[in-house]
Amino acid sequence: MTGAIVRPTARIVVLDPAGRVLLLGARLTDPAVPPGDVLFWYTPGGGVEPGESVRQAAVRELAEEVGLVADPASLEGPVWFRRHVGVFGGVDVDSRETFFVLRDVVHEVDPRGRTELEVLGDEPHRWWSADELATSPVPLAPRELPVLLADLLHGPWTGPPRFVE
């Protein structure tokens, strides 16, 4: 896609003590169009701001999107890299995603820190088990999340980051 805006992005796989993963439901395709049904479920995260490291962006996004304050040093990884090219609001976006893991989280989602665009999207959240992910009728991002999650549940990530779809 020529002319696409390249967007470095930080994402976090938030796991609770039972191994469930926290996902948000994307409902917005364009800020000018009211949100519809959930189009896909994805991990918390977002764009890296100028002067910010990917790890710093990850903890900032956690605080904004779900009200979870985390120490950057508590993030494992990066564990995955993903490139996603798509259109949002009529603009081509080339998202270069770096994924981290945060384990053993007990947290009630608090969306009060969300940006204006995130509030407009009115995104639901949900904790998913591996079995629920495997049978989700709605797409997941990354697409292979059920298999990828199984790898993460075996313990701390010690290998190099994987490229995922």
C-alpha positions as CSV (number, residue, x, y, z in Angstrom):
1,M,0.0,0.0,0.0
2,T,1.8,3.1,-1.1
3,G,1.2,6.3,0.8
4,A,0.1,4.4,3.9
5,I,0.8,6.0,7.3
6,V,3.3,3.8,9.2
7,R,2.2,3.5,12.8
8,P,4.6,1.8,15.3
9,T,2.2,0.1,17.8
10,A,2.7,-1.5,21.2
11,R,0.3,-4.3,22.3
12,I,0.0,-6.2,25.5
13,V,-1.3,-9.8,26.1
14,V,-2.8,-9.4,29.6
15,L,-3.2,-12.7,31.3
16,D,-5.1,-13.4,34.5
17,P,-4.0,-16.1,37.0
18,A,-6.3,-18.6,35.3
19,G,-4.6,-18.0,31.9
20,R,-7.4,-16.0,30.4
21,V,-6.5,-13.1,28.1
22,L,-8.1,-9.7,28.1
23,L,-9.4,-8.5,24.7
24,L,-11.2,-5.4,23.5
25,G,-13.9,-5.5,20.8
26,A,-13.2,-3.3,17.8
27,R,-16.5,-1.7,16.6
28,L,-15.4,1.4,14.8
29,T,-14.4,1.6,11.1
30,D,-14.5,5.4,10.7
31,P,-14.9,8.2,13.3
32,A,-17.7,9.6,11.1
33,V,-19.7,6.4,11.3
34,P,-21.4,5.2,14.5
35,P,-19.9,2.0,15.8
36,G,-21.6,-1.3,14.8
37,D,-21.2,-4.9,16.0
38,V,-17.8,-6.2,17.1
39,L,-15.7,-6.7,14.0
40,F,-12.8,-8.4,15.7
41,W,-11.3,-8.9,19.2
42,Y,-7.8,-7.6,19.9
43,T,-5.3,-7.0,22.7
44,P,-5.0,-3.6,24.4
45,G,-2.4,-1.3,22.9
46,G,-2.0,1.5,20.5
47,G,0.4,3.9,18.7
48,V,3.8,4.8,20.0
49,E,4.1,8.6,20.5
50,P,7.2,10.6,19.5
51,G,10.0,10.2,22.0
52,E,8.4,7.2,23.6
53,S,9.8,3.6,23.6
54,V,7.6,0.8,22.6
55,R,7.6,-0.5,26.2
56,Q,6.7,2.9,27.5
57,A,3.8,3.1,25.0
58,A,2.6,-0.3,26.1
59,V,2.2,0.7,29.8
60,R,0.7,4.1,28.8
61,E,-1.9,2.3,26.6
62,L,-2.8,-0.1,29.4
63,A,-3.5,2.8,31.7
64,E,-5.5,4.7,29.1
65,E,-7.6,1.8,27.7
66,V,-8.2,-0.4,30.7
67,G,-7.1,1.6,33.7
68,L,-4.2,-0.8,34.5
69,V,-1.0,0.8,35.8
70,A,2.0,-1.4,35.2
71,D,5.8,-1.1,35.5
72,P,7.5,-1.3,32.1
73,A,9.9,-3.8,33.6
74,S,7.0,-6.2,34.4
75,L,6.3,-6.7,30.7
76,E,7.8,-9.9,29.1
77,G,9.1,-9.7,25.6
78,P,8.7,-8.6,23.1
79,V,7.1,-11.9,22.2
80,W,5.6,-11.3,18.8
81,F,5.8,-8.8,15.9
82,R,2.9,-8.3,13.5
83,R,2.3,-6.1,10.6
84,H,-1.3,-5.1,9.7
85,V,-2.2,-2.9,6.8
86,G,-5.7,-1.6,6.6
87,V,-8.0,1.4,6.2
88,F,-9.3,3.4,9.1
89,G,-11.4,6.5,8.4
90,G,-10.5,6.5,4.7
91,V,-6.7,6.5,5.6
92,D,-4.3,3.7,4.8
93,V,-2.5,2.6,7.9
94,D,0.5,0.3,8.1
95,S,0.6,-0.8,11.7
96,R,3.9,-2.3,12.9
97,E,2.9,-4.1,16.2
98,T,5.2,-5.2,19.0
99,F,3.5,-7.5,21.6
100,F,4.4,-7.9,25.2
101,V,3.0,-10.1,28.0
102,L,1.8,-9.1,31.4
103,R,1.0,-12.1,33.6
104,D,-1.1,-12.9,36.7
105,V,-3.2,-9.7,36.4
106,V,-6.3,-9.4,38.6
107,H,-8.0,-6.2,37.4
108,E,-11.4,-4.7,36.8
109,V,-11.3,-2.7,33.6
110,D,-11.7,1.0,34.1
111,P,-12.1,2.8,30.8
112,R,-12.1,6.4,32.2
113,G,-8.6,7.1,30.7
114,R,-9.6,6.3,27.1
115,T,-9.0,8.9,24.4
116,E,-11.9,10.6,22.6
117,L,-11.6,8.2,19.7
118,E,-11.7,5.2,22.0
119,V,-14.7,6.6,23.8
120,L,-16.4,7.1,20.5
121,G,-15.7,3.4,19.6
122,D,-17.5,2.3,22.8
123,E,-15.5,-1.0,22.8
124,P,-16.5,-3.8,25.0
125,H,-13.9,-5.9,26.9
126,R,-13.8,-9.5,27.9
127,W,-11.6,-12.1,29.5
128,W,-11.2,-15.1,27.2
129,S,-10.1,-18.7,28.0
130,A,-8.1,-20.6,25.4
131,D,-11.2,-22.7,24.6
132,E,-13.4,-19.7,24.1
133,L,-10.8,-18.2,21.7
134,A,-10.7,-21.4,19.7
135,T,-14.4,-21.3,19.1
136,S,-14.9,-17.5,18.6
137,P,-17.2,-16.7,15.7
138,V,-15.7,-13.3,15.5
139,P,-12.2,-12.8,14.1
140,L,-9.2,-12.3,16.5
141,A,-6.1,-10.2,16.1
142,P,-3.7,-11.7,15.8
143,R,-5.6,-14.3,13.8
144,E,-3.7,-17.2,15.3
145,L,-4.2,-16.0,18.9
146,P,-5.6,-19.4,20.2
147,V,-2.4,-21.2,19.2
148,L,-0.2,-18.4,20.3
149,L,-1.8,-18.1,23.7
150,A,-1.2,-21.8,24.3
151,D,2.6,-21.2,23.8
152,L,2.5,-18.3,26.3
153,L,0.7,-20.3,29.0
154,H,3.7,-22.6,29.4
155,G,5.6,-20.0,31.3
156,P,7.7,-16.9,30.9
157,W,8.7,-16.2,27.3
158,T,12.4,-16.9,26.8
159,G,12.8,-17.1,23.1
160,P,13.2,-14.4,20.4
161,P,10.0,-12.6,19.2
162,R,8.0,-14.5,16.6
163,F,6.4,-12.9,13.5
164,V,2.6,-13.6,13.6
165,E,-0.4,-12.9,11.5
